[in-house]
Amino acid sequence: MSDHVVDNGIRLVGEVFVPGASQYLNGNIGSGFTHSLLAGAAGVGLVATGVAPLLGTVALFAIRLNSFSTAVTGRNFWSGGIEALAERERREPQEPAAARGGRTSGSAPATA
């Protein structure tokens, strides 16, 4: 088994217990602390107070995912997602409206 797989597995398990663990393991103490602080604020401010438990849970997951993504790829989760969407759009360009007969992509063709 590759060392990278084991290292990434340890980072991922660490994120379950401590938000920002991937950053701490990479030696990025400042970034790890920021992720831990953001997760703590989301946990206390949204989940524990009952203000928005679902939103808080999603925020906690996203913060942990961002920490892991940044530690493994060097790019944060948000820029990686945007780049993936841009690459998909570049590979599969939308056909022009004229080629669809002037209709939108979800509408039925006009009948005469």
URUR-V233946 format. One record per run of one state. SS is the DSSP state (H for helix, E for strand, C for the rest). FROM is the first residue (numbers start at 1). TO is the last residue. Records with the same first field share a line. If there is no record, write none. Layout:
# URUR-V233946
SS: FROM-TO + FROM-TO
This chain:
# URUR-V233946
C: 1-2 + 18-20 + 27-28 + 49-52 + 74-76 + 92-96 + 101-112
H: 3-17 + 21-26 + 29-48 + 53-73 + 77-91 + 97-100
